[in-house]
Amino acid sequence: MLEEIRSQIPALSARVYGKPLVYLDNAATAQRPLSVTECWRQLTQEKNANIHRAVHYLAGVATEAYEDTREQVRLFLNAGSREEIIFTSGATAAVNLVAFSYGEAFVHEGDEVVVSVAEHHSNLVPWQLLCERKKATLKVLDIGENGVLFSEALEKRLSERTKIVAISHISNVLGLVNPVRDLVSVCHRRGIPVLVDGAQGVVHEPVDVQALDCDFYVFSGHKIYAATGTGVLYGKKRWLEAMPPYMSGGEMIGTVSFEKTTFAPLPQKFEAGTQNFNAVPTLSPALEFARACRADAAVQREQSAILSYVYEKLMANPRITLYGTSKETKIPLFSFSVEGAHHEDLALILDKMGVAVRSGQMCAEPLMNRLGVTGLLRASFAPYNTLEEAEYFIQCLDKAINMLV
């Protein structure tokens, strides 16, 4: 039940300015259940030891927790093998890894990389830097008027020089589930690999990387209830084996001499240095919590009710412009502007009412330019949010607008 799920997250009972906290900035970072914080506490206080190196007891316990988590992530994504799961510090690090390593091996002068206009900076700037470094061309896939990406439009952006396509599973601004499987199919018919930014997708959609057939999938732990500084890169084995290491140092080596160094097999090849071994295992209880939310019918009904209620209220208000209006593919994430009111002013007023939302460019400045705005207000709901909180948010938003307009 929803009440039981909420009881596992202490932050949801907080008060700000004397009012109950209504936390609607989940697209930025999610609140954590007790199972996650307790896992981190135990590893830090009771089982703290470096992994993969020593033969003593604590090192074995820490290594087992770390590698067991790799298997849990593999199962969560339905990856084909544990070697295809690389731990990183987050989605940003994972994209940078692919952009550098894949780029070094497969992108050359005159080649092309395709991204969408709706990408987070983390899935744009690394490709931009790659293109500058390799004298390649960055091509941009536009969105439809309702914010949707279309496979037909993607096909027109591809050419014989396209070496990789990078797209989001769900836009962190538009809140729309992109037709990833169709987009991947279009690319694969031409032999072009696809990286999917799943920072939002892994939270709101079941992810089966084998069914999606994507070549790379990335996500951050802190957006799906785990500790910060954790992330995952899934990559098809054939690509990971063909890519050079991203960083070098300890753990990612096979043998080292002054004449030549050889590299460790996957996944250690891409996990140089001391890993975040106290935080990575928090992914296990975090993903278990995510599974419980997805399996709870009451939670799913509440999410559906929130989506319908907030969508209809925002669309019905003539002072509000909602971006990402394809309700059929929408998650409960709403970015919008209010005529005559600045998004930051609205966010500050809502904060005083106990409602935490995001204002600004949401790390997607090119998309803001495409939409013709300098910034937006975003309310993003998680499975632990309630319809009552959604109703309170709309009430407070109306009050804030009336104060400014």
ABEGO torsion letter per residue (X at the ends): XAAAAAAABAAAABBBGGBBBBBAAAAABBBBBAAAAAAAAAAAAAABBBBGABABAAAAAAAAAAAAAAAAAAAAAGBABAAABBBBAEAAAAAAAAAAAAAAAABBBGBBBBBBAABBAAAAAAAAAAAAAAGBBBBBBBBBAAGBBBAAAAAAABBAABABBBBBABBAAAGBBBBAAAAAAAAAAAGBBBBBBAAAAAAABBBBAAAAGBABBBBBAAAAGBBBGBBBBBBBAAAAAABBBABBEBGABABBBAABBBBBBOAAAABBEBBBAAAAAAAAAAAAAAAAAAABAAAAAAAAAAAAAAAAAAAABAABBBBGABAAABBBBBBBBBBGBBAAAAAAAAAAAGBBBBBEAGGBAAAAAAAGBAEBBBBBBBAABBAAAAAAAAAAAAAAAAAAX
